[in-house]
Amino acid sequence: MNAPGLPNGSFRTDTLPFLNSFAGLPPAFYTRLMPTPVPSPYLVCASESAAALIDFDTREFNNPLFVETFAGNRVPEGSAPLAAVYSGHQFGVWAGQLGDGRALLLGDVPAPGTPHPGALELQLKGAGMTPYSRMGDGRAVLRSSIREFLCSEAMAALGIPTSRALCVIGSDMRVLRETPETSAIATRMAPTFIRFGSFEHWFYNDRKDELQTLADYTIDRCYPELRDAANPYEAFLAEVTRRTARLMAQWQAVGFMHGVMNTDNMSILGLTIDYGPFGFMEAFDARHICNHTDQQGRYSYQMQPGIGQWNCYALGQALLPLIGDVDITQAALEVYKPEYQQHFDRLLHQKLGLRSSQPDDDKLFDAMFGLMQNNHVDFTLFFRRLGSLALDNTSADEPLRDLFIDRPAFDAWATQYRARLRQENSDDVQRKIAMNAVNPKYVLRNYLAQVAIQKAQDKDFSETERLLKLLEKPFDEQPENEAYAALPPDWASHLEVSCSS
């Protein structure tokens, strides 16, 4: 899993070439401070594929210096730890100043293993209090750190834009949540952790100079191709809007629910960031709310595309002083809906193994989702088993058909689907190969994460490692791991995740 030609990576813990470009911004953008050490840190888990992005020698995972560094007990040479300030709308309400309350940016390192080599920022989550911690203790707990680690790497393997997770370091130090829990520090990686709320902060404080400084920095670092546009700020908003729309389509297509789509949790790069009370859809319900804290269902599965658009409008409002014209700003935002619809439509065609688009395909899709809703069919299993449907052998339908309570309704839809496949002379073998390449067999179900967490709390990290290996190849059959693709057990329906997760 290391980069080609780099069997063990070139960099060690003590040779990572840290810089911190964000620290070059004026002091108003952050507070410099050191992480708060933890007692007796130990390695919980680490990702070889994430390490490959920064050409890091994975043998270092066994080095005590690695553990001390990514626990926050040792500050690497060249880094300039800081906590960034930002604001945001939380559950649709302006929350004012927020900021990195439990995250510290160490700095950025070269990333030759990425598709477009540049630099990745390394950030410690749970490294102690900052001026932005408000009433919090600045710490993260083991359960939430393992969930974020596994989901970051799982999403990357699914091909969905995401921050990455290098490692989780644990400590026996206890922190209080609903009950006392074991603490942990997760190391996150992304080209930048700037969010929509980073721009809102300066807009709502009426500080246009800082707003422009941040926009220029972000464009120069992340979108240099936009610098020569007629209106770089309008081009920037349009590109962020397009990326966000595509991300929402990818979430919907795989049944992923973020749970807390506040503007301070929205990446300016269109990445999935800030994993908290996330979930993958199991028994399909478009109204499903994965976050127990979200009593009104603002961030339910069916609401995510609309909330993505709402957040882009919040960003557009913040950038209006730079763009300079309401109509131009509006035009940049109007790319969202067609981009989302086009991308989601393409993903649905791929998921159903359709090579062409026909005028009535929307009716087929709507009927499918209606059928899934009425029968509360497992999302991942439905699409994976759909690949085994054969044009002229209905007996092959049984594993798929068994997911439905109303089997005659499924049979009626399957007849429509077969007719559609015949329109393009679909080949069973080739279609199954194509569908299995986009419909995962394995996703990070909440109960799988919970089993790994329970073992990890007893310092048995074997299940976390097993899940990581499993989720790095979500489209492969992996017959030895068949049990991980089964319907969730009854007890899984009682699991709840909230903003403290």
N, C-alpha and C positions, 0 to 999 in steps of 0.2 A: 504493500500500500504506500510505500514511499515513492517519491517522484522518480520517473525513469532515469536510469543512469546514476542515481543517488541512493545506493542500497541502504545506507545507514544515516544519510543526511550529513551535511557539512558542519552545522553549528552545534556547539555544546551549550550548556546552561550559562557558562561563564564567558562565552564568545558571541552570544546573540548580539548583533549590532543595533542596539536600541537608539532611536531618535525619538523626538516627540514634537511633531509638526504642530499639533494643536496648542502646545505650550508656547508657540511663537505668536499666538494671538494676544491681544492686550489682556492684562490681569483681570479685567471685569468679567471675562468669559469663564473663569474657573477659580478654584482655590487650590494652591499647591499644599500638599500634606503627605506624610508618610503613612503607609498602612500600619495598622495596629497588630503586633505579633500575636500568635496563638501558641498555647503550650503544646509541646510534643506532637507536631503535625505528622501525618502519614498519608501516603498515596491511596486514594480510593479507586480511581480509574483514570485512564489517559487514552487519547485517540491517536493512533499511528497515522491515519489519513489526514487529520488536522495538522499534525506535526510536519507532514510532508509538504504542506503548503508553504511553510517557512524554512524548508530545508533543514529540519531539526533532527538530530540523531536520536532515535527512539530508545537507544540503549541508556540514554540519560534519565529515562523514567525511573531507573533503579538507583540513581545518584541522589544521596541525601541533600546535595546542593540544589537539585531540581525541586525537591519537596519544600525546602526552606524558602526558595525564591518564590514559588507560586502559592505558598501559604501567606506571603506578605511579610515573612520574618527577615528576609534579605532583599534589599533593593538592588536590581541589576545596574551595572555601570552603564551610563548613557541614558537611562530612563529618567523621566521627570514626573513622578506620580502626581496626579491631580484629579480633582472632582469637578465636573463641568456643571454649570448652572443652566437650567432651562425651565420652562413653564409648561402649561398644557390644559386642555379640556379633559376632565375625567368624568366619564359617564354623561357626556354632553354638557357639563357645567364647567365654567371657567374656574380653575383651581388656583390660579396665581403661580407664584414661584415654587418650583419643585427642585429638580437637580439630582445629581448622583448621590443618593442618600446612603447607598451601601456598595457603591462601585468606585474603583479607582483606576484611572487610565495610566498604565505604566509607560506606554509610548508605542511607536510603530516600528516594525522590523520588515526587511525585504521579504517578498512573497513570490519567489520564482516558480512555485508549484501551482499557482493559480492560472486560470485560463488566460487572463490578461495581466501578466506580472506587474506588480506594483508594490504596495506595502499593506500590511495588515496591522491594525491596532490591537494590542493585547490589554485586556481589562480584567482586573480582579473584582469579582462580585462576592461581597461578604467580608471585605477586608477591614471593617471597622467604621466608626462614626465619621461623618463629614459635616460641614456646616449646613448641609442640605438634608440631614437625616430627620429633621423635624422631631417627631416623638419616637422614632425608631432607634434601634441599637447598632445599626450599621452592619449587622451580621446576616448571614444566610444559614439555613439549616440543611442538614444532610439530605433530607427527602427532596426538597425543592432543587437542590444542586444536582442530584442524580437525575431528576426528571428533565432539567434543562440540558444537562450534558447529553443524555440519550436522545432527546428530541431534536436537538441541534444537529447531531450527526445523522439521525434518521431522515430528517428533512433534506439534508444535503444529498443523501443517497437516493431520495425520491426525485431529485432534480429541481427542488423548490428553493428559490433564493433564501438564504438564511445566514445569520451569524454562525460561527463555528465554536466548538468547545474543545480546548486543548486538554484540560484535565480538571479533576476535582481533588482537592486536598482536604482531609478531615482532621478534626481535633476532638479530644474528649471534653473540651470546654462546652458547658451547657448554656443555652440561651432560652429565654422564655417566649413561647408563643401561646397557644391555648394551654399547653403543658410544657415543661422543660424538654428541650430537644438538643441533640448533638449538632454542633456547628460545622460548617464547611465553607470552603472558598472555591469558587469555580472560575477558571480562566476562559474568558470569551474572546473571540477573534472576529474582526470585521474591518473592511477598508475604512470605515468611520462609524462612530456611534452617534453622530448628529441626527437629531430627530425633528419632526415637524415643530414640536414644542420649543426647540432651540430658537427658531425664528419667531414664534409667537411671543417669546419672552421679551424680545427687544421691541416688537411692534406694540405690545400692550403697555410697555414702559415708555413709549414715545421716544425711542432712542434710535433714530434713523441711521446715524453714523455707525453704530455697532451692528445694526441690521445689515447694512451694506458690507461692512467688513466681513461678517459671517458668510454672507452670500458669495462674495468674491472668493473667499477662502475655499468654500465648498465647491464652487464651479472650477476653480483652478486645480483643486486636488482630485475631484471626483468626476467632473464633466468638462475637461479642458476643451473638448471639441465644440462646446457651446460658447466659448469666449468670443468668437468672431461673429456670432449671430447679430442680427440687426438690433434685437433687444435681448441680451443674454439672460435677463431675469425672467422674461416671459418664456424663453426657450427652456430655461431651467424648470420652471413650474410645469410646463407641458410635459417634459420628459419624466419628472417625478410622478406626475399624474398618470402617465402611460404605464410606468413601472408598477405603480400601486394597483392599477386596474388589472394588470396581468397577474400580479401576485394574488389578488382576490380570486381570480378565476382558477388559479392553481390550488388554492386552499379548498375552494368549493369542489373541485374535481376529485380531490383525494379524501374529502370529508373531514378536513382539519378545521378545528375551531380554536381561535386564539384565546378568547375569554376576556381580554382587557384591551380593547382597541382604542385606548385613549390616545390623544394626539402626541403625548410624550412617549408613547410606545410605538410610534410609527417611524420607520427608518426613511431617511432622505434618499436612500439608494433602492428602496423597494425590497428590502430584506425582511424576513421574519426575525424579529428580535424580542427580547424581554419575555421569555417563556415563563408563565406563571400557571394559572388555572386552565391550561389548554386541554384539548381532548380530540380524539379521532372518533368520528361518528360510528356507532355500532348499530343498534336497532334504529332504523332511519326515522327521523322525525324532523322535518324542516324547522320546527319551532324549538328544537333542543337547545338548552342553555347549559354550557359546560362549566360555567362559573357559578358556584353556589351563592356568591356575593351579589350577583347580578339579578336582583329580584324582579326587575322590570323586563328582563329579556332584551335589553338593548343590543347585546352582543351575541344573540342567538345565531345559529347557522344561517338561517334565511336572511338575517339582517346584515351579515358581513359585507356583501357587495355595496349596499347602500351606505353603510358606515364608512367604508373605504372612500367613497365619493365625498361624504360629509367632511371627512378629515382633510381631503384635498382642498375643499373649499375653505377650511380653516387656515390651511397653509397659504392659499391664494389671498385671503384677507391680510395675512401677515406680510406678504410680499408686495401688496398693492402699492405702498409708497415707493418701491424701487421700480416696479413695472410702469407706474405712472398713469395708467388709464384703466378704468373699470371694464370697458368693452374688450380691451386686449386681454385683460386678466380672465374675463369670462370665457373668451375664445380658447385660451390655454386649458381651462378646466373642462371645456366641452369635449375634449378628446377622451374623457374617462369612459362614458357609457358605450360608445362604439368599440373602444379598445377592449373593454371587459366582455361585451357580447361576442365580438369576433373571436377572442381568445378562448372563452368558455365553450363556444360552439365548436371550435376546432378540437378542443380537448374531449368533448363529448363524442364527436365523430371517431376520434382515435380510441376512446374507451369502448365504443361499440363495434370497432373494427370496420368502420365505414370509410371507404376511400374517396367518396365523392359526396357532394351536397345536393340534396333534392328539396324542392319547395315544401314538402310535407314533413320534413324531418323533425321540425319543432313539435308537431303533433305526436310523433313517436316518442320523443324525449319526455314531453309532458305526461303522456300516458304511463311511461315507465316510472317517473318520479311519483305520480299519483298512486300507482300500484305499490311501490316501495313504501310510501307513506301509510297506506291503508293496512299493509301487512307488517309494518315495522321490521322490514328485512335488514339483515346485517349488511351495511354498506360495502365493506371491503370484500366479504365473501360473495356478494351478489355479482360484482363486476369481475372478480377473478373467475368464478364458475361460469359466467356468461361466455367466456372464451371457449369453453368446451361444448357449447351448443352446436349441433351438427344440422346441416340443411335437410338431410333426408333420413335422420335417425332420431326420433323423438325419445327413444329409451335413454339416450345419452343426457337427456334433460334432468333426470331424477335428482342428482345432487343439488342442482339449482332449484328445481321445482319444490324440493323438500324445505326450502327456506320460507315458503309461502303458506299461509293459512288458507287463503282463497285460491286454490289451485286451478279451478276453471278460469279465473280471471288471468292468472299467469299464462295459461294455455292460449287464451285469446290474444294476449299481447305477443307471445312468442310467435304466433302465426303471422302477425303484422311484421314482426322483426325479420322472420325468415323471408317474407315476401320482399322486404326492402333489400335484404342481402342478395336475393336472386336478381334484383334489378341491375346489380353491378357484377353478376357472375362471380360471387365471392367463393373463394376456395377455403374449405374448413381448416386445412393444415396451416396455410399461410396466415389466415386470419387469427388463429389461436396464437401463433408466434408473435404477431404484431400486438395483439391485445394483452398478452402476458408481459410484454415489454413496457406497458404503460399502466396496467392495473396491478398494484402490488399484492403479493400474497401475505406479507407481514407488515404490520404497522405497530406503533407503540401504543397498544391498548393500555388503559389506566391500570387494569388489574395486573398486567405483566410488570409494569413499573412498580406497583405496590409490592409484589413478591420480591423483586430485587431490592427494594428499599428495606423491607423487613429483615432480609438477610444481612444487608449492609449495616444495619443498626447493631447487629451482633458481630460486626467486623468480618463478615463473610462476603467478599466482593465478587465471588465467582459468577453469580447470576447477572450482575451488572455487566461483567465482561462478556458473558454469553449473549446477552441481549444486544450489546454493541455489535458483536460479530454478525448476529442474525440480521439486524436492521441495516447493516452496511450493504446487504444484498437482498433488498426487499422483493425483487422481482423473480429471484431464483426459486426453484421448487424446494430445495433443501429438505429432502425426505426425512432426514434424521431429526428435523425440528418441526415435524408436522403438527405436533400438539400446540405449538405457538400460533398456528393459523386457525384453530378451532373456535367455535362460538364461545364467548366468555362464560365462566361459571355463574351460577345464580347469585353468589355473594358479591360479584362485581357490580351488580346494579345498585348496590347500597353505597358504593364509593362516592365521595364528594370531594371536589377540589374548590378552593376559594382563593382570594387574593393573597392569602398567607401561604399558599402552596408554592 
